[in-house]
């Protein structure tokens, strides 16, 4: 019989061999469904779509009943591999070499999905299928894409099916370089803005007959850059604004353009709410352009909310398991980009722990076989300790809801 670690590597290879570039599933959910169903999990396949977006396949697998309910969340979709000729091993071959598993998704995050699946299967087998609660896997194919037809809609389905978890662990890669360094307990919010400044087109030799929007957009952006948003908070670093593009689209050197555009992104902490930030930005830009003839429009893309899971029993249990198998005491962090935890936090406390971020989205993405073995052991111990800790109805005093 295969060990949990061997099972994790085998499942990871099966997943990587599926070229599931968002929004394609390419058989990835089948590769996960098979071992889970064989272990006794009920597997529900959910396809969601809406106008203007591609249909996305998702999976909810669960076993047991009642509380406490531990959910593992993750995704089997991946980003494109880019120029495949630059890979040492074909990106969907799941090759093993030099003690590492190569392939798109090895770290982000098919490897962690496989580790949790193997850990859960082992726990279920040891207990003969009799669980002191519920284990579920929420797996989407829409995390690397628009995130419209994935986790958010799956959670709504789970609520209707009375399968809302009590706690959730997301297997996103969380460690900067070495397994065991970091657990994510929250994420900064993300707000993307599109600024358009409109002036009056004219000849550069007659600037008094024109109104240059480039001058205005530079002034406005300088004001935004020059005004710190905050100095950080208990669990977050200072909020940060970055301009990502400035576009004029003017091929002529002797024409003052009529319009200039810029895009920017703010990663904000829990000192702010998105709507208040939007109002502040409009006020700052309006003040910067007040003495000009220029007008502006400021539009925003759908934003991601900031959140933090208050440190407590959930991250303590995970930290204990991490320390046991790595010898490290993980830092509790809220840094990095965004994840589907931003949706899950509306339903239950959520933490994130997975592989390292060193090779994610890169050519030759890979994960060390030793890390896959260790991560499986960490997840396995965490599952056991979770049910020991929360299994007697404990919730409110143990970081529950």
N, C-alpha and C positions, 0 to 999 in steps of 0.2 A: 504493500500500500504506500502511495506517495506521501511524503511529509507535507505539511502546510506550505513550506517554502518552495518545494518542488512544484506543488500545485499552483502556487502563485506565478512562478516563472512560466509554466505551461499555459496558464490562462492569459498572461500578459503577451506571450508570443502569438497566441490565437487572435488576440485583439489587435495587435500591431499589424498583423498580416491583412487586416481589413483596411483598405484605403478610405477611411471614413472622414474625409475632408468636409467640413461643415458646408451644407447641411446633409450630406450623404451619410447613410448608415453603413452601407457596403458590407453588411453581415456582422457588424461588431456586436450588436445587441443579441444576435443569435449565439455568438461565441460566449457570451456571458450567461444568457438564459439557460443554455444546456447544462452546465455544471450546477447551477443554482436549483433548477427544477429537479435534477437527479438527487439533490440533497434534501428535497422536500419543500423547497420554497414555492409559494404561489407566485407566478410571474404574470403580470399584467402588462401588455404592450399597448402603449398609448401614442396615437398619432394626432398631432395638433397642427393647425394652420389657420391663416387668415389672409384676407386680400392683401396683395402686395408682398407676401412672404412665401417662402418655400415650406412645404409640409415637413415636419420633423418627427422622427420616431423617438420614443422615450420608453423607459422600462421602470416599473415599480415591482420589486421582488420582496416578499415578506414571509415571515414564518413566526409562529407563536401567536399569542393573543394578549390583549390588555396591556396594562402598565407594569413596569416602565417600558417605554418604547424607544429603542436606540436606532437611529437612522444613520446610514452612511450615504453621503451624497457625492456625486462626481459626474464626469462626462467622458464619453467615448469619442466625441468629435475632436478633430485635430486641425491645426493650421496647415496650409499647403507646404509641401517639402521644398519648393523652389527648384533650382536646377539640380536634378537628380544625379547628374554626372559628377557633381562635387562631393557626393557622399562616398565614404569609404565602403559602406555596405548599403545596398538598396534600401530606401527609407521604409519600405513595407515588407522587408524580408525577415525582420525580427532575428537578425543574425546575432550569435553569441561569439564574442572574441575578446581575449585579454581580460576575462572576468567581468565583462560588461554586456548588457543587452542593448543592441542598437535598433533604432527605428523611431519614426515620428510617433510621438505619444508615449515613449518609454518613460519619461519623467512627467509629462503633462498631458493627461494623467492616467493613461491606461495601466501603468505600473502600479499605482496606488489602488486603482479599482480592483485589479487582480489580487493585490495583497489583502484588501479588506474582504473580498469574496472568499479567498482561501481561508482567512482567519475565521470568518463566520461559519463556513462549511465545517471546519474542524470543531468549533464550539458546539454546533448543532449535533454533529456526529457523536461527540463525547457524551452528550446528554441524552442520546437516543431520541432526539427530536422533541424532547420535553423541555420547554423553555420557561423561565420564570418571568416572562414578559414577551416582548416582541422585538425582533430584529428586522429592519428593512433596508433596502438599497434603493435610492432614488438616482437613476442614471439618465442623463439627457444627452441629446445629440446636438444641442444648440447653445453651448456655453461659449465657444470661440466665435460665434456669429452674432446675430442680433439679439439673442436671448429672449425672443418673443414667444416662441412656441415650445419652450423647454421647461425648466424648473418652475417658473412662475405658474404655468398652467398645470403642471403636474401636482404642485402643492394644493391648488384649488381642488383638483380631482381627489387627492388624498383626504382633504377635509370633508368632502362630500361622502367619501367612502368610510369615514370615521377611522382614518389611518394616520392622523396627525401625530408626529413623533413628540416625545417629551424632551429629547435632546438630539443633537445632530453633530456629526463629525464630517467635515468636508476634507477630502483627500488631496486638495490642491498642493503642489510643491511649495513648501513653506520655509525650507532651510536654505540659506544663502550658499553655503559651500559644503557643509558636513551634516550628515543626518544627526538630529538631536539638538541642533542649535536653537530652533525657534518654533513656537506655536503661535498661530495668529488668533487673536481673540476679538478682532474687529477690523474694519476697513474704513479708510477715508471715503468721503463722498466724492463724486466726480460730476463736474458741471462744465459743459462745453458751450461756448458762446460764439456767435457769428455777428461781427460788427460791420456794418456798411455805412460809410460816410459819403455823402453826396455834396458836390460843389457845383461849380460852373466851368465848363470847358472853355478854353481860350488859347491864345498864342502866348508862348513863353516870353515874348518881347513886350507883351502888354498885360502884365500880371494884374494891374489895377482893373482890368476888364473881365477878370476871371476870379474864381475862388477855388484854390487848390485843395482837394480833399486829402492829398497825401500829407500835407502839413498838418491837417487836422487829425488824421488817424495816428500819426506819429505822436502828436501832443497827447491824445487821449490814452494811447497805450503807455506812454511814459508816465502818465499820472497813475495808471493802474499798477505799473511796476513799482512806482515810487511810494506806494501806500501799503505798508505791511498789513496783512489781513488779521493777524494775531500773533501771539508769541508761543503758541502751543497750549496743550492741556495735560491733564494727568496721564492719559494713555496715548496721546497723539503729539506728533511733531507739529511745527507751525504749518498752517495752510499755505499753499503755494500756487501762484498763477504763472503759466507759461504760454507765451504766444507761439502758435505752431505754424502760422502762415500769414503773409501779407501779400495781397494780390491787387495789381492795378490793371493789368492786361492792356498796357499802352505800348504799341510798337514804335511810336513816333518820339523823337527827341525834342521836337519843337512845339509840342502840344501839351498844355496842362490838361490832365484827364478830368472827366466828370465824376468819377466814382473810384473809391478805394475800399477794399475789403480786407478783413483780418479774422482769423480764427484763434481762439485761445481755450485753454482748459485749466480749471481750478480743481486741485485735489484738496478738499476742505475737511477740517476736523469738527469735533462736536461742540465747538464754539458757535457754529453756524447752522442755519437751515437754508435749503436751496432758494426758497422764495425770497428770504431776506437778503441773500447774496445778490440775487437778480436785481432787486430794488436798489441796493447799494451801488452796483455796477452802472445801472442807468443814471443814477444821480451823479456819480463821479465823471462819467463821460459827458453828461449834459453840462456839468460845471466846466470841464476842460474846453468845451466848444462854445461856451456861452457868449463870448465876445467875437465870434466869427459869423460868417454868412452861411456856414455849413449846417446841414441837417444830418441826422443819423438814425439808423434802425438797428436794434439789437435783438437778435433771436437766439433761442436756446434749444439744444437737442434734449431729449428726455434724459433726466439726470439719475445718478445713482446715489442713494442715501448713505450718509455716514451711520455707523453703528459700532457699539462695543458690547461684548458680553462681559458683564461684571465678573471679575475673577472670583472663583469659588470652587466647589467640589468637582465640577466637570473638568476644568483645566488642571486641577490638582491630581486627579486620577490619571489623566493623560501624561502629565509631567512625571509622575511616579513610574509609569510604564516606560517612558522614554529614558529616564535615568537608569532604570534597571538594565536595559539592554544596550545603552550607548555610553553610560557613565557620565553623561552630560546633564546639566540642569538647563532646560530650554528657557530662553527669554520669551516673555509674553509680548507680542508685537502687534501693531496695527498698520505697519508699513506695507509698501507694495501697491499693486494695482487693485482691480476689483475682482469679484468672483460671485458665483451664485449664492454665496452666503448672504448677500444683500437681500435676497428674497426670503431665505429660510428664517432669518432673524425675526420676521413678522409672525412666525408660528411657534418658535421654540428657541432656547439658547443654542448657540452654535459656535464651534471652534474649528480650526483648520490645522491639519498636520499631514504632511506627505513627504515626498522625496526632495531633492535639492533643485535649485533653480538654475544651476550653472549652464546647462545645455538646452533649456527649454526654448522652443521656436527656432533653434539653430540648426545648421547643417550638422549631421552626425549626432543628433540628439541621442542620449543614451542614459542608462541607469546601471550602477554597479550591482552585480548579482548579490554581493554581500549586503547592500542596502535593501534590496528586495526581501532578502531573508530576514533582516533585522526589523524592517517595517512590518512584515507579517507577524513577527513575534510580538511587537509592540501593540498592534491592533488586537491580537489574540488575547493578550493580558488585559488590555483595556476593556474588552468586552466582558471578560469574567469579573473584573473588579467593578465594572459599571453595575452589573446586576446584583453583586454583593452589596453595593452601596445604596442603590436606589430601589432595590427590590421589595422593601417592606413598606412601601407607601411614602417613603421619604421623597419630598420634592421641593417644597418651599425653602427649607433650610439647606438644601443642597444645590442651589443655583437652578432650581426648576421653576415651572410656572403652573 
